[in-house]
Amino acid sequence: MDSAEKTPMGSELWSVFDFARRYRLTVREQNRLLMLFGPVATAADLLSNARRNQLI
């Protein structure tokens, strides 16, 4: 069994910096996520807590 099959979806760890860059978050939002979670958090936590401004 692969390690990818063992871990539930969204439980992989992400760098907050990489997440902010990938989802085009503002520096202010990146700093807020850093204060909440530190430099690393699960994908599920980041996705559920990130706020993104409307681009349109």
C-alpha positions in Angstrom: 0.0 0.0 0.0 1.4 3.4 -1.0 1.7 6.2 1.6 -0.7 8.2 -0.5 -3.3 5.6 0.1 -2.8 5.6 3.8 -3.2 9.3 4.4 -6.7 10.8 4.3 -7.5 13.6 1.8 -6.4 17.0 3.0 -4.1 15.8 5.7 -0.9 16.4 3.8 1.2 19.2 5.2 1.7 22.4 3.2 4.0 25.4 3.7 1.9 28.4 4.4 4.2 30.4 2.1 3.7 28.0 -0.8 -0.1 27.9 -0.1 -0.3 31.7 -0.2 1.7 31.9 -3.4 -0.4 29.2 -5.1 -3.7 30.7 -4.1 -2.6 34.3 -4.7 -3.3 35.5 -1.1 -2.3 38.9 0.1 0.6 39.4 2.4 -1.8 40.3 5.1 -3.8 37.1 4.7 -0.5 35.1 4.6 0.6 36.7 7.9 -2.8 35.8 9.4 -2.5 32.2 8.5 1.1 32.2 9.8 -0.2 33.5 13.2 -2.9 30.8 13.3 -0.9 27.8 12.2 2.8 28.6 12.1 4.9 27.9 9.0 3.2 24.5 8.2 -0.4 23.3 8.3 -2.6 20.7 6.8 -4.2 21.4 3.4 -7.7 21.1 4.9 -7.0 23.7 7.6 -5.5 26.1 5.1 -8.3 25.8 2.7 -11.0 26.1 5.3 -9.4 29.2 7.0 -8.1 31.2 4.0 -10.0 34.3 3.0 -9.6 35.5 -0.5 -10.8 38.7 -2.0 -12.9 38.7 -5.1 -10.8 39.5 -8.2 -13.8 40.6 -10.2 
